[in-house]
């Protein structure tokens, strides 16, 4: 039996177990454990203007749109919940009434600090505190949903771990399979903390004469250790240092690349105004971006440079009653030049 067949059998078995568990729980609920219905509405709007025209790694662009997601939830036995909704997307500037409509449907099982989420759900549940070193705002705006599985552990006080897999493509033209998997962790002890992020994007090309068959992969890892300080209720500071590395493999061309460097991250905020950013110095990443683009890479293209500094000044215009409106003004420095971008993000949860 091939490795591919074994993986498919394991996925089938896992889905069968989940299906049996949900069916059995629903039956138990119907036999005297009534649930409770609730409803919610989420709105996510993002405007992003990138002034990258003279960059050797990415052209400038403006992307903007809005997602509206009404959702119905059924909770029962304080342990299980089913979520069903529709997520509608409108990209600003197009002539269509709606550019995309996606189903949101997932099951959650929670036992004390552990939670299992399976189905189609928001990436924010899995990509906790993930930066553009792994997924850019543009990628999230255009594809904000995961189709897969998330296992999370949360002990509170910034002590958590997430393990997830996102099955992004079934067999299609030029692609046999594509999935994205990752792990994020955080542990805090007093004012000190450490975080880590691990990610792999796997793509298998379809076996056709006009398309080279084989596997391409982008693996990333990041470990940071730092210090958080809140001298007053209105002010907070955070500084972390560590490393960021990647391993890229192209089985089509029988090539592989290893890249790594030092990383420092900073956050300073007073009331609603702040500055955040990071500096990377080492070897450049994304060696295969010219061949495969966003099929293989979801991270910031400027990390192709051997050194990169990002500084984002932000203003939390409004942040209460389930509404968050934030303005970003950012600078990006690489040896080839200085670039900028502006972003306005609205999140509403009702």
Beta strands, then each sheet from edge to edge (+ up, - down):
strand 1: 36-51
strand 2: 61-76
strand 3: 80-91
strand 4: 100-111
strand 5: 114-122
strand 6: 145-156
strand 7: 159-169
strand 8: 175-189
strand 9: 192-205
strand 10: 214-232
strand 11: 235-250
strand 12: 255-270
strand 13: 273-282
strand 14: 307-320
strand 15: 323-334
strand 16: 337-349
sheet 1: 1+ 2- 3+ 4- 5+ 6- 7+ 8- 9+ 10- 11+ 12- 13+ 14- 15+ 16- 1+
end
